Amino acid sequence: MRLRFYIDPDTEQPHIHRHGVSELEVQEVLARPIEDSPGREGARVAVGRTRAGRYLRVVYVPDPFSRALFVITGYELGESAKRALRLRRKMSS
C-alpha cells in the first residue's frame, strides 16, 4: 500500500508526528482497520490497533489515480473513544 502524508508547513514533517504517531503505525492501522467509515469532504476515517497495542484514528483520502492513500492526520484514541469502540464491536457481534 502506497501512502503519502500531509506535511506540516511549520515542521516540514508529516503532521502525524505532532500527535506522536509514526508512519509505520499508520500503515499498521490502514492494513487492518477495525472500522473504516466515510468522513468529511471525501475523506475516510480508519480506526485500528497497532502491533504495540495503541488504538489510533487515521483520517485519509483515497487517490484513485495513483492508487495511493493520502494521510491527513492520525492520533491516539482517548479513553471514551476506546470505550465507544468496544461497545460498537460488542453490539455488532
C-alpha positions in Angstrom: 0.0 0.0 0.0 1.4 3.4 -1.0 1.0 6.2 1.5 1.6 9.9 1.1 1.4 12.2 4.2 0.3 15.7 4.7 3.4 17.7 5.5 3.1 20.2 8.3 4.4 23.6 7.0 5.8 24.6 10.4 7.9 21.4 10.9 8.2 20.1 7.3 7.5 16.7 8.8 4.3 14.5 8.4 1.5 16.1 10.5 1.0 12.7 12.3 4.3 13.4 14.2 2.7 16.2 16.1 0.4 13.6 17.6 3.2 11.1 18.4 2.2 8.8 15.6 4.7 7.2 13.2 4.3 6.3 9.6 4.6 2.6 10.5 1.7 2.8 12.9 -0.5 4.4 10.3 0.4 1.6 7.9 -0.5 -1.0 10.5 -3.9 0.6 11.1 -4.7 1.0 7.5 -3.7 -2.6 6.7 -6.2 -4.0 9.2 -8.7 -1.4 10.4 -11.3 -2.3 12.9 -13.5 0.3 11.4 -13.3 2.3 8.2 -16.1 4.8 7.6 -16.8 7.9 5.4 -15.5 11.2 6.8 -16.0 14.7 5.6 -15.4 16.0 2.1 -14.4 12.7 0.6 -12.1 11.6 3.4 -12.3 8.3 5.2 -11.7 7.6 8.9 -10.0 4.3 9.9 -9.7 3.1 13.5 -7.4 0.3 14.4 -4.9 -1.1 16.7 -1.1 -1.1 16.2 1.1 -4.0 16.9 2.2 -2.2 20.0 -1.4 -2.0 21.2 -2.2 1.6 20.6 -5.6 2.5 19.2 -5.4 5.1 16.5 -7.8 7.1 14.3 -6.4 7.8 10.9 -8.0 10.3 8.5 -7.1 9.8 4.9 -8.2 10.4 1.3 -8.0 7.6 -1.3 -6.3 8.7 -4.5 -7.8 6.6 -7.3 -5.3 7.9 -9.9 -2.1 7.0 -8.1 -3.7 4.1 -6.1 -2.1 5.7 -3.0 -3.7 6.9 0.2 -3.1 10.5 1.3 -2.9 10.6 5.1 -4.1 13.8 6.5 -3.7 13.1 10.2 -3.6 10.3 12.8 -3.9 10.3 16.6 -4.4 8.0 19.5 -7.9 7.4 20.8 -8.9 8.8 24.1 -10.4 6.6 26.8 -14.0 7.5 26.0 -13.5 6.8 22.3 -12.0 3.4 23.1 -15.0 2.6 25.3 -17.3 3.6 22.5 -15.4 1.4 20.0 -15.5 -1.6 22.4 -19.3 -1.1 22.8 -19.9 -0.8 19.0 -17.8 -4.0 18.5 -19.7 -5.8 21.2 -23.1 -4.8 19.8 -22.2 -5.9 16.3 -21.0 -9.4 17.3 
